[in-house]
Amino acid sequence: MDAIALLPCQRHLFEVPDDVSYLDAAAWSPLPRAVREAGEAGLLVKSRPWAHPREAVPAQAERARAAAARLVGATADDVAIVGSVSHAMATAAANLPVAPGGRVLRVADEFPSLRYAFDRLAAARGLIVEDVPRPGDGDWTAALLAAVERPGAPPVALATLTPSHWTDGGLIDLDRLAPVLHAAGAALVIDATQAAGAVPVDVGRWRPDFLAFPTYKWTLGPYALAFLYAAPHRQDGAPIEENNGNRPPAFGARRYDRGELNDPVLLPMAAAGLDLVLSLDVSAVAARLRLLTDRLEEGIVGLGLSAAARHLRAPNILGLRAPGGLPLGLVDRLRREGVYASERSGALRLSPHVWADEGDVDRCVAALRRAL
Ligand SMILES: Cc1ncc(COP(=O)(O)O)c(C=O)c1O
């Protein structure tokens, strides 16, 4: 097979040993060296505050906010800094006016951080939650479009969606879904956790009311930090954490900022990770990851595993299923051979990022061949 020509492997930026094939970016990514160094410099700020004035930290918040905004095609004023995606979703749910009797539409087996806040909202406002079942043909987009337009069904008040299913990368084509949802008068909340940093995300194209993503997966940053885009007409709500920093004169989405915002460790790390993915160009990252996941899929032919058709899966995540379920202990067995992946809802989830190369794919395929 041809070597990947476009964006070269970026392993030199990481500390991944040659004999480790880390294909678990969808769980969490290793830190690039530059991000670790930014964190270490941040620790010194907190260790020796007399030598590193605290007053410099708010600029780090604005640097991280601006980079996060750039990644999703927003302006910095439209982005809040929060602690997690669940924090972002609680904020979104608390600030969406929805009429009773409508539906909350989402995919079955959605990630809990995108479910619970809206279950609560639905119960409080008399909304009907509709989980669209996993389609037999793998076409989530068609299944969701059919659900939006189902004759006789109550109107969709709100759709809570992701660009791909978190368990196996099943594509959810928001370019097709968003216009239909807007035409139906539905609010749209997007969890871009498994996309931002790996595939292009653009709030201008999808026009969500809210969109969130964390820093610890595809944007190569730390744990415990996330961003919330709020559309301009959703910025006059109330934060779920009231603190001095998010009261007026704070404006725009800063009104939803977390407490203890000025963390000298997390913010520079987040900014360094974001700057790195921005410098690589996310379209080029997606093209590279597509080649790697396609190579994985080609490698497993004949092993009794199946994946969604190429046009129905995201570039960055390959979910493999076996007819009677995956063999017990498969993930542990792979790990013993230096291949790191996750099992999610019955799928072996393989998720390479820019540190991975063809050798990692081939080690994974060889390990699967031995295991199966
Ligand atoms: C789709 C999705 N959303 C959100 C998260 C993380 O949520 P939180 O930041 O609330 O822990 C994950 C983590 O795996 C995820 O896969």
The ligand as an SDF file (V2000), in Angstrom:
LIG
                    3D

 16 16  0  0  0  0  0  0  0  0999 V2000
  -19.4730   11.8900   22.6900 C   0  0  0  0  0  0  0  0  0  0  0  0
  -18.7860   12.2850   23.9700 C   0  0  0  0  0  0  0  0  0  0  0  0
  -19.1920   13.3810   24.6020 N   0  0  0  0  0  0  0  0  0  0  0  0
  -18.6060   13.7790   25.7460 C   0  0  0  0  0  0  0  0  0  0  0  0
  -17.5760   13.0560   26.3170 C   0  0  0  0  0  0  0  0  0  0  0  0
  -16.9510   13.5530   27.5850 C   0  0  0  0  0  0  0  0  0  0  0  0
  -17.9190   14.0700   28.4420 O   0  0  0  0  0  0  0  0  0  0  0  0
  -17.5120   14.7910   29.8160 P   0  0  0  0  0  0  0  0  0  0  0  0
  -16.6170   15.9220   29.4520 O   0  0  0  0  0  0  0  0  0  0  0  0
  -18.7970   15.2260   30.3990 O   0  0  0  0  0  0  0  0  0  0  0  0
  -16.8190   13.7800   30.6770 O   0  0  0  0  0  0  0  0  0  0  0  0
  -17.1340   11.8830   25.6790 C   0  0  0  0  0  0  0  0  0  0  0  0
  -16.0730   11.0610   26.3040 C   0  0  0  0  0  0  0  0  0  0  0  0
  -15.8050    9.9580   25.8980 O   0  0  0  0  0  0  0  0  0  0  0  0
  -17.7640   11.5020   24.4780 C   0  0  0  0  0  0  0  0  0  0  0  0
  -17.3670   10.4050   23.8180 O   0  0  0  0  0  0  0  0  0  0  0  0
  1  2  1  0
  2  3  1  0
  2 15  2  0
  3  4  2  0
  4  5  1  0
  5  6  1  0
  5 12  2  0
  6  7  1  0
  7  8  1  0
  8  9  2  0
  8 10  1  0
  8 11  1  0
 12 13  1  0
 12 15  1  0
 13 14  2  0
 15 16  1  0
M  END
$$$$
